[in-house]
C-alpha cells in the first residue's frame, strides 16, 4: 500500500499565492494548505547540489513536523551551458542585490558570447513527501540568455530568459506563460504518480 493513499491534505512549502492557486487547480482532489496555516515558519537550508535534492529536503523536513499530511516543496533555477551549469541551485543566492542587478551581473558574465553559446535551461523539481515516502518529478524549458533585460510581465530571471520564439518570459502574456508552464508540467507528472 502506498502511504499517500488515505491522505487528503497537502501542505505546500510556499506562501506564493500564484503557486498555491496552480497547485489547487491541478491537485484538486486534495485540500492545499500553505505551511504558515499549519503554524510552520521555517527556512529549510537549501544545501543540496541539485534542485531535486533541495525539493526533497524541504518536503521531508516539513512532512516530518506534521501528521497524516503530505508536504509539497519545489526548487527551481537556471543553468547556463556556457558557464558549466552556473548558477544552478544558487540561482537566487549567487548575487546579493535586486533581480535586475543579478540579471545584469549574469549578462556581464556572457559579455561577447554569441547567441548560440548563451543556451540556458530553466529547471523545476518538486517533491511530495509523507516523511517516510517521497516522490519527485522534474522538467525544464530551454532558451537563451539575452544581451539586455526585456519585458514587464515577470520576476526573477524572466526578463533575460529568451525562448526559441524570440520573446523573453517577461514578454509573454499570462496565458502564453501558462501554456509553457514548467511547474504545471511537473505537477501533472506528480499527479500521475499519485494515482
N, C-alpha and C positions, 0 to 999 in steps of 0.2 A: 504494500500500500504506500502511495507517495504521501509525504507529510503535508502537502499543500491541499489535499482533498477537502477537508472539512473546515477550512478557514475562509471566512467571508470578508475579512477586513485586510486592507493593505495600508501600512503606514509608509508614507513617502518621505524620504530623507531630503526634503526640499521645502522651501517656502515660496518658491516661484509660482505665482498664480497661473501663468500660461502653461507651465509644465504640468501642474496639478490637473488643470482642465483637460489637457490632452490625455493624461493617464486615465481620468474618469471616463472619457469618451471611448477609449479603446478597451480598457479592462472594466467594462460596465457591469460585469457580474459581481464585482467587489465594491465594498464601500471604501473609498480612498480618503485617507485622513493624513493631513500634514503632521509631521512629528511633533511640532510645537503644541498641537491639540492634545497630545499624549504626555505633555509636560517634559518632552525631551528637547534640550537645547545644548547639544554638544557639537563640537567641531572635530570630527574624526580626522586625524592627521593622515593626509594622502601621501604616503611614502613608498607605495609600490612602484615598480618600474614599468607598469602597463596600465592602460585605462581600465581594463577588466579587473586587474588586481586591486585598484583603488575602489572600484564599484563594489567588489566582493567584500573588502574590508569594512566599508561603510555599512553595507546591508547586514552583514553578520554581527557587527558591533551593536547596531541599534536593535536588531531582532532579538539578540540575547538579553536586552534590557526589558523586553516585553513578553507577554504570554499569549499563546494562541493567535498570533498575528504574524503576517509576513511583512518584511520590510523591503521596499524597492529603493535602490540607490543607483546613481549613474555617475559616470565621469566622461569627460569629452575634451577634445582639443585638436590641434592641428599638427601635422608632421610635414615639414618641408624636405623634399627629396634631396635637393642640392646641399642642404645643411645636415645631412645624415639623420633625418627624422626630428631635428630640433624644431620647435621647443617641446613637442610631445607632451608628456604628463606635467611639464612645467608651464604649459600654455598660459595659465592665468597668473603664474607666480614669477616667471623668469625676469620680469622687468617691473620695477616699482614705479607706478605712475598711472595716468588715466589710460583707458582703452586706446585713445587716439595716440598718446605718446608711445605706448607699447607697439602699436601698429607701425608707426613711423620708424621706430628702432629696428623692427623686423625688416621693413623695406630697405633700410640702410644696409643691413647685412647682405642684401642681394643687389647692392648697387653695381650696375654694369652687367648684371647677369641677364642673358636673353630669355625671352618668354618661355621657350620650350624647356629651359632649365629651372623654371620657377614653379615646378609642379608641387602641389600640396594636397594632402588628404585631410578631410575633417572626419574624425572618428568619434563614434559614440558607443560606449559599452554600458550595459545595465545588468544589475544582479538582483534577483529576488531570493530572499533567504528566510527560513524559519528559525535560523540559528543553528540547526543541525544539518539542514539540507539547503543547498544553494544551486540555482540555475542561472545561467548567463546567456547573453546574446550581444552581438556586436555588428555594426555596419559602418559604412563610410561613403562619402562622396569625394570625387576628385575635382581639382580645379587648379588655379594658378594664383600666385601672389601678385597683385597689381603693383604698378610703379607709384601710384598715388591712391589715397583713400577715395572711394566713390559711393554715394548713396546715403539716404537718410533713414531707411526702414530697417535698422538693425542695431546690434550691440556687439561688444567683443570684437572679434576679427571680421565680422560680416562685411565691413567696408573695404577690406583688402583681399577678400576671397572671391576670385572671378571664376564663374562657371564656363563650360565649353561654349555656351551661347553668347559669351562676351559681357554678360551682366554680373555685377557683384551680388552677393547675397543681400546686401543692404539696398540694392536697386530693385529687388523683387517685391511684388505685392504680397500680402499675407497669403492669398490663395495660391500664388506661384510657389511660395516658400513651403506651404503645406504639401504641395504635390511632390516635392523632392525631399520632404521631411525625413531626415535620418532617424531622429528619435521615434517618430511614428513607426518606421520600418522595424526598429529594434523592439518596440513594444508589441508589434504584431507577431514577431518571432517568439517573444516570451509567451504571448497569449496561446500560440500553438503548442508550446512546450507544456503549458499548464493544463491543456485539455486532454 
